């Protein structure tokens, strides 16, 4: 949350925020970092992911697979008439079981990565979940870019003002 307060903290003259100053300082000391947003092109899309929804969908897939397994077991009592059905259902179950295992593995990896992201920024994943971290980072990135653009416009305006003054002095 501290990142978002950078744009709320103003200088005495009310013309510059701490975010503007940060952009200016980064531009002077480490200009290669000004384009950090290019390294985070997927951040906005990631900020729309809700892990709770993924967990619910994962659980629904697992329960659905269990119901299909129950259907297969129940069809064994039907005798020879359901032989073709059981064969097709068994093939489907084998494939679906592998897919659900892969999905569960990917979901676990997403959870670990989400927690790692929160830890990286010094947050407890239980108190500052992935969704909150990515939304804050997205907003910070947009605010940083906007402040950088405003700094560039301000610098351009000052440059033009100095050029006009230099022309007046020569006249």
C-alpha contacts under 8 A as a table, 3 or more apart, distances in Angstrom:
res1	aa1	res2	aa2	distance
1	X	4	X	5.46
1	X	5	X	6.83
1	X	136	X	6.92
2	X	5	X	5.18
2	X	6	X	6.89
3	X	6	X	5.63
3	X	136	X	7.76
3	X	140	X	6.30
4	X	7	X	6.29
4	X	8	X	7.52
4	X	136	X	7.18
4	X	139	X	7.42
4	X	140	X	5.95
5	X	8	X	5.00
5	X	9	X	6.39
6	X	9	X	5.58
6	X	17	X	6.88
6	X	18	X	5.03
6	X	19	X	4.90
7	X	10	X	7.42
7	X	17	X	5.45
7	X	18	X	5.93
7	X	19	X	4.96
7	X	20	X	7.53
7	X	143	X	7.40
8	X	17	X	6.63
8	X	18	X	7.56
9	X	17	X	5.47
9	X	18	X	5.59
9	X	19	X	8.00
10	X	13	X	7.90
10	X	14	X	5.56
10	X	15	X	7.34
10	X	16	X	5.81
10	X	17	X	4.20
10	X	18	X	6.15
11	X	14	X	5.21
11	X	15	X	6.74
11	X	16	X	5.51
11	X	17	X	5.88
11	X	18	X	7.27
12	X	15	X	7.95
13	X	16	X	7.29
14	X	17	X	7.44
16	X	19	X	7.97
16	X	20	X	5.87
16	X	21	X	6.96
17	X	20	X	5.11
17	X	21	X	6.40
18	X	21	X	4.96
18	X	22	X	6.06
19	X	22	X	4.94
19	X	23	X	6.18
19	X	143	X	7.87
19	X	144	X	6.61
19	X	147	X	6.53
20	X	23	X	5.15
20	X	24	X	6.18
20	X	144	X	7.78
20	X	147	X	5.25
20	X	148	X	6.69
20	X	150	X	7.92
20	X	151	X	6.61
21	X	24	X	4.99
21	X	25	X	6.00
22	X	25	X	5.07
22	X	26	X	6.03
23	X	26	X	5.17
23	X	27	X	6.01
23	X	34	X	7.35
23	X	144	X	6.93
23	X	147	X	6.91
23	X	148	X	5.68
23	X	151	X	7.79
24	X	27	X	5.03
24	X	28	X	6.26
24	X	148	X	7.47
24	X	151	X	7.19
25	X	28	X	5.13
25	X	29	X	6.00
25	X	30	X	7.91
26	X	29	X	5.19
26	X	30	X	5.05
26	X	31	X	5.88
26	X	33	X	6.88
26	X	34	X	6.67
27	X	30	X	5.72
27	X	31	X	4.27
27	X	32	X	7.84
27	X	33	X	7.72
27	X	34	X	6.35
28	X	31	X	6.18
30	X	33	X	5.81
30	X	34	X	7.57
31	X	34	X	5.41
32	X	35	X	6.56
32	X	36	X	7.92
33	X	36	X	5.28
34	X	37	X	7.89
35	X	38	X	5.73
35	X	39	X	7.77
36	X	39	X	5.46
36	X	40	X	6.97
37	X	40	X	4.99
37	X	41	X	6.55
37	X	141	X	6.45
38	X	41	X	5.69
40	X	43	X	5.31
41	X	44	X	7.24
42	X	45	X	5.40
42	X	46	X	6.10
43	X	46	X	4.96
43	X	47	X	6.09
43	X	134	X	6.73
43	X	137	X	7.82
43	X	138	X	6.37
44	X	47	X	5.06
44	X	48	X	6.89
44	X	134	X	7.56
44	X	135	X	7.62
44	X	138	X	5.86
45	X	48	X	5.49
45	X	49	X	7.23
46	X	49	X	5.39
46	X	134	X	6.85
47	X	50	X	7.99
47	X	131	X	5.85
47	X	132	X	7.95
47	X	134	X	4.78
47	X	135	X	5.26
47	X	138	X	7.28
48	X	131	X	7.39
49	X	131	X	6.92
50	X	53	X	5.40
50	X	54	X	6.50
50	X	131	X	6.35
51	X	54	X	4.89
51	X	55	X	6.08
51	X	111	X	7.78
51	X	130	X	7.79
51	X	131	X	7.66
52	X	55	X	5.03
52	X	56	X	6.25
53	X	56	X	5.05
53	X	57	X	6.18
54	X	57	X	5.07
54	X	58	X	6.02
54	X	107	X	7.70
55	X	58	X	4.99
55	X	59	X	6.11
55	X	107	X	7.84
56	X	59	X	5.08
56	X	60	X	6.11
57	X	60	X	4.94
57	X	61	X	6.16
58	X	61	X	5.19
58	X	62	X	6.31
58	X	103	X	7.54
58	X	104	X	7.00
58	X	107	X	7.82
59	X	62	X	5.11
59	X	63	X	6.14
60	X	63	X	5.12
60	X	64	X	5.96
61	X	64	X	5.06
61	X	65	X	6.18
61	X	100	X	7.00
62	X	65	X	5.17
62	X	66	X	6.33
62	X	100	X	6.88
63	X	66	X	4.99
63	X	67	X	6.28
64	X	67	X	5.11
64	X	68	X	6.37
65	X	68	X	5.13
65	X	69	X	6.28
65	X	93	X	7.40
65	X	96	X	7.36
65	X	97	X	7.24
66	X	69	X	5.03
66	X	70	X	6.24
67	X	70	X	5.00
67	X	71	X	6.21
68	X	71	X	4.95
68	X	72	X	6.24
68	X	93	X	7.39
69	X	72	X	5.03
69	X	73	X	6.26
69	X	93	X	7.18
70	X	73	X	5.06
70	X	74	X	6.08
71	X	74	X	5.03
71	X	75	X	6.11
72	X	75	X	5.16
72	X	76	X	6.70
72	X	86	X	6.24
72	X	89	X	6.77
72	X	90	X	7.24
73	X	76	X	5.47
73	X	77	X	7.83
74	X	77	X	6.02
74	X	78	X	7.72
75	X	78	X	5.23
75	X	79	X	7.74
75	X	82	X	6.64
75	X	86	X	6.88
76	X	79	X	6.25
76	X	82	X	7.65
76	X	86	X	7.57
78	X	81	X	6.51
78	X	82	X	5.99
79	X	82	X	6.19
79	X	83	X	7.11
80	X	83	X	5.14
81	X	84	X	7.65
82	X	85	X	5.09
82	X	86	X	6.04
83	X	86	X	5.18
83	X	87	X	6.20
84	X	87	X	5.13
84	X	88	X	6.31
85	X	88	X	5.33
85	X	89	X	5.99
86	X	89	X	4.99
86	X	90	X	5.83
87	X	90	X	5.17
87	X	91	X	6.31
88	X	91	X	5.20
88	X	92	X	6.21
89	X	92	X	4.97
89	X	93	X	6.02
90	X	93	X	4.98
90	X	94	X	6.17
91	X	94	X	5.22
91	X	95	X	6.38
92	X	95	X	5.22
92	X	96	X	5.89
93	X	96	X	4.94
93	X	97	X	5.70
94	X	97	X	5.24
94	X	98	X	6.51
95	X	98	X	5.36
95	X	99	X	6.36
96	X	99	X	4.93
96	X	100	X	6.05
97	X	100	X	5.17
97	X	101	X	6.16
98	X	101	X	5.08
98	X	102	X	6.19
99	X	102	X	5.08
99	X	103	X	6.06
100	X	103	X	4.84
100	X	104	X	6.00
101	X	104	X	5.03
101	X	105	X	6.17
102	X	105	X	5.07
102	X	106	X	6.19
103	X	106	X	5.09
103	X	107	X	6.04
104	X	107	X	5.00
104	X	108	X	6.16
105	X	108	X	5.16
105	X	109	X	6.28
106	X	109	X	5.01
106	X	110	X	6.15
107	X	110	X	5.04
107	X	111	X	6.24
108	X	111	X	5.07
108	X	112	X	6.27
109	X	112	X	5.11
109	X	113	X	6.10
110	X	113	X	5.07
110	X	114	X	5.95
111	X	114	X	5.07
111	X	115	X	6.19
112	X	115	X	5.18
112	X	116	X	6.10
113	X	116	X	4.89
113	X	117	X	6.13
114	X	117	X	5.14
114	X	118	X	6.47
114	X	129	X	7.92
114	X	130	X	5.41
115	X	118	X	5.16
115	X	119	X	6.18
115	X	125	X	5.53
115	X	129	X	7.71
115	X	130	X	6.94
116	X	119	X	5.00
116	X	120	X	5.94
117	X	120	X	5.02
117	X	121	X	6.56
117	X	130	X	7.35
117	X	133	X	7.92
118	X	121	X	5.40
118	X	122	X	6.44
118	X	123	X	5.03
118	X	124	X	6.36
118	X	125	X	5.54
118	X	128	X	7.02
118	X	129	X	6.98
118	X	130	X	6.42
118	X	133	X	6.53
119	X	122	X	4.86
119	X	123	X	5.12
119	X	124	X	6.23
119	X	125	X	6.97
120	X	123	X	7.35
123	X	127	X	7.48
123	X	128	X	6.07
124	X	127	X	5.41
124	X	128	X	5.76
124	X	129	X	7.69
125	X	128	X	4.98
125	X	129	X	4.78
125	X	130	X	6.93
126	X	129	X	6.04
128	X	132	X	6.11
128	X	133	X	6.64
129	X	132	X	5.46
129	X	133	X	6.38
130	X	133	X	5.10
130	X	134	X	6.13
131	X	134	X	5.40
131	X	135	X	6.14
132	X	135	X	5.19
132	X	136	X	6.11
133	X	136	X	5.25
133	X	137	X	6.13
134	X	137	X	5.01
134	X	138	X	5.98
135	X	138	X	5.08
135	X	139	X	6.17
136	X	139	X	5.15
136	X	140	X	6.02
137	X	140	X	4.94
137	X	141	X	5.99
138	X	141	X	5.11
138	X	142	X	6.26
139	X	142	X	5.16
139	X	143	X	6.06
140	X	143	X	5.06
140	X	144	X	5.93
141	X	144	X	5.07
141	X	145	X	6.17
142	X	145	X	5.15
142	X	146	X	6.13
143	X	146	X	5.04
143	X	147	X	6.02
144	X	147	X	5.10
144	X	148	X	6.05
145	X	148	X	5.06
145	X	149	X	6.21
146	X	149	X	5.11
146	X	150	X	6.15
147	X	150	X	4.95
147	X	151	X	6.07
148	X	151	X	5.02
148	X	152	X	6.23
149	X	152	X	5.04
149	X	153	X	6.24
150	X	153	X	5.06
150	X	154	X	6.07
151	X	154	X	4.99
151	X	155	X	6.05
152	X	155	X	5.07
152	X	156	X	6.11
153	X	156	X	5.04
153	X	157	X	6.10
154	X	157	X	5.06
154	X	158	X	6.16
155	X	158	X	5.09
155	X	159	X	6.08
156	X	159	X	5.00
156	X	160	X	6.23
157	X	160	X	5.17
157	X	161	X	6.16
158	X	161	X	4.98
158	X	162	X	6.16
159	X	162	X	5.16
159	X	163	X	6.20
160	X	163	X	4.99
160	X	164	X	6.18
161	X	164	X	5.16
161	X	165	X	6.22
162	X	165	X	5.03
162	X	166	X	6.08
163	X	166	X	5.02
163	X	167	X	6.21
164	X	167	X	5.09
164	X	168	X	6.21
165	X	168	X	5.03
165	X	169	X	6.16
166	X	169	X	5.11
166	X	170	X	6.33
167	X	170	X	5.20
167	X	171	X	6.39
168	X	171	X	5.18
